[in-house]
Amino acid sequence: AVSPATELALRVATYTYAEPARRALRVVISAGAGRGTEGVGAWLGFVLVHAAGVIAATATVESRSGQYAFSCVVPEGRYTLRAAAIDAMGLQGSVERVFAARLAGTTEMRLGDLMLAPVPASAAAPLSPIVDRATGDALVAYVEFQAPAAARPEVRVTIARGPSDPPLLTAAAAVSSRDDGWATARVTIPIGEIPPGEYLARAEINVAGGSAGGVSRPFTILAR
């Protein structure tokens, strides 16, 4: 076995969503090289391998910020993500993550992962999800879920220290329904007044006055 290279810090995260038209899943992969609040310019490479040994996706990019995110469409299943990075000084880092590409929820209410991302430069710009660390004064929370148009779902996002702690912040998300029976919810959360530390973001979907499900994601607010 090859040991991971650790000269250059490298972190990865995965987010899974439905791809109804293709009866498959869309996996978003986010990576960041470097330590602290600033990334470091590096070449990044990725290989996504299905449990059956089939390569499902590859990517290579030169990133000046050390941050990169991309997506691929894959069947449901268990995958191994292998990522590697090398900077201009020749320092190398690598990481391997095993995860299951599947949706959360139940057969009545299927849910994609809760995405956390920096506020984009414009409303039309795509979201570039964080790996696990947040900086700045605001963060975008985004989730996709199965919701018939007649359901009139409501979504609220909370930030708390942990799953059993009271919310430090609660925000109602704007919900947009799609023609394929799915909906998206998005809200910008102010985090500038929240002290640095580890937190849990959670999106709760409510239908007809009752909870239909929710998804959570831990993250860390770095010192500013």
N, C-alpha and C positions, 0 to 999 in steps of 0.2 A: 504494500500500500504506500502511496505517496503522502507524506505529511504536508499539511497546509503551510504555505509560506506566510510568515508573520512580520516581516520587516516593514510592510506597509499595511496599515489598518484598512480593512475592507468589510463593509456590512451590506447585507442584502435583505430584501423583504419581498413577499409575493402577495398579490391580491387576485381573487378569482371572481369572475362574473359570468352570467349566462350569455350565450350566443344563440338565441332561439332559432334564427333562420337556418343555422347550420347544425342544429342539434348537438352543439359542442359547448365548450367553455372558453372564455377569454382570460388568459392569465397575464397580469401586468407584473413585470419584474422591475424593481427599483434597487439601485446600488449607489453606494457612496464610499469614496476612498479618502483616507486622511483622518486625522484626529481633531478634536475641538470643534469650534464653530465654523471654521473655514475648511473647505475641501482642498485637495491638491490635484493639480493636473496629472492625468495618467491615461494610459491605454487600458481599456477594459475589455475583457472577453467573457463570453457566457456560452455554456452548453446545457441544454435541458434534455434529460434522458428519461424516457418512460421506464417503468419497472420491468417491462419486457425486454429492455435493452435497446429500444429504438430511439434514435435521436429525434426529438420533437421540434427543437428550435436551436439556432445558434445566433450569436451577434458579436460584433467587434466594433469598437468605437474609440476615437480619441476625444477625451473630455477635458476641457480646460479647467472646469470646476471640480472634476472628480465625481460629478453626479451624473447619473444616466438612468432613464426609464424607457422600457419598450414593452410591447405586448405581442402575444402569439395565441393562436386558436388551436386548442388541443382537445382530445377526448377526455372524459372524466377518468381519473386514475391516480396512481401514486407515481411521483416524479422525484428525481434528484437534480437539483440545480447546482452546477459547478461554475464558480466565477473566479476570475483572476485579474490582477492589476499590476502594472509596472509604471513607475514614474520616471521623470527625466534623469534622476540620479541612479536609476537601476534598481531601486528598492522594489521588492515584490511582495504581493499579498494574495492570498487565495482563501476561498471559503466554500464549503459544501453544505447544502441544505436539502433535507428530504422533507417533502410535504405532500399532502393529498389535495389534488385539484377537484374540489366538489363544492356545491352550494350548501349554505346553512339553512335552517328553518325546517318546515314540514312540507308535505305534499300540497297542502292548502296555501302555504305562504313560503315560497322559496326566497332566500336572501343571498345577495352577493356580499363581499367583504366591505367593511367600513374603511374607506380611504381617507387619509389625512394628507393634505398637500399645502404648500405655500400658496398665498394668494397670487394668481397669475397676473401678468402685466396688463392684460386686457380681458374683458368678459368672454371674448371669443377664443382666447388662447386655451390650449388643452392643459389639464392638470398634470403636474409631475409629482407623484406621491413621495412623501418622505420615507426613509427607511425606518427610523425609530426616534429621530431627534428633531425637535422643533425649535426655531428661533424666530425673532421678529415679534410683531405686535398682534398678528392674526394668523389663523389657520383655517383652511377650507375643509369641511367634513362632507363626504359624498358617499352615497349608498344607492344600490339598485335592488329592486325587489319586485316580486310578482304581485300585481294588483289589478283586478278588473276595474274598468273605468267607473262602474257604479259603486265601488267600495268607498270612495272618498277618503283615502287614507290620510292620516296626519303623522308627521315624523318630528320627533324632538331629539336633540343631541345634548348629552350631558358630559361634563368633565368632572371627575372625582379622583380622590387619592387612590381608591381601590374599589372593588365590587360591592363591599358592604358599607362604604362611607357615603355620607350625604353629598349631593352634587355641589360643587363650587360654582358651577355655571350651567345654565340651561338655555338652549336656543331652539326656536321652531324653524324647521327647514322648509324651503319652498319645494313643493312636489310637482313633478311634470309627468303626466301619463303618456305612454307610447301606444302605437297601434297594435303592437305584438303582445299586449297584455302585461307588459312590464312598466315600471315607473322608476324615476330617479328622484332623489331628494338631495338637496345641496344647501349648505348654510356656511357663512363666514363667522368664525368664532373669535372674539377678542381674547387674546391670551397675554397681553402686555402687562396686566396687573397680577397675573398668577406667578407666584415665586418659582424659581427653578426647582426641578425635582421630577420624580416619576409619577405619572398619572394614567388614568384609564378613561378613554373616550367611549361612549356608548350611544348607539342610535336605536331608539325605540319606535316601532311602527304600531300605530293604533288604528283600528278599523271598527266603526260602529260603536265607539266609546270604550272599546276594550283592547288590551294589548294583543297583537297578533304575532309578535316576535321582536327580536333585537339582535344586534351584533356589536361586539366590542373590539377595541384595539388599544393595547398599552403603548405609551410613548413617553418620551422624556423632554421636558423643557430645559434647554441649556441656559447657563448664566449669560446675561446680555452684556 
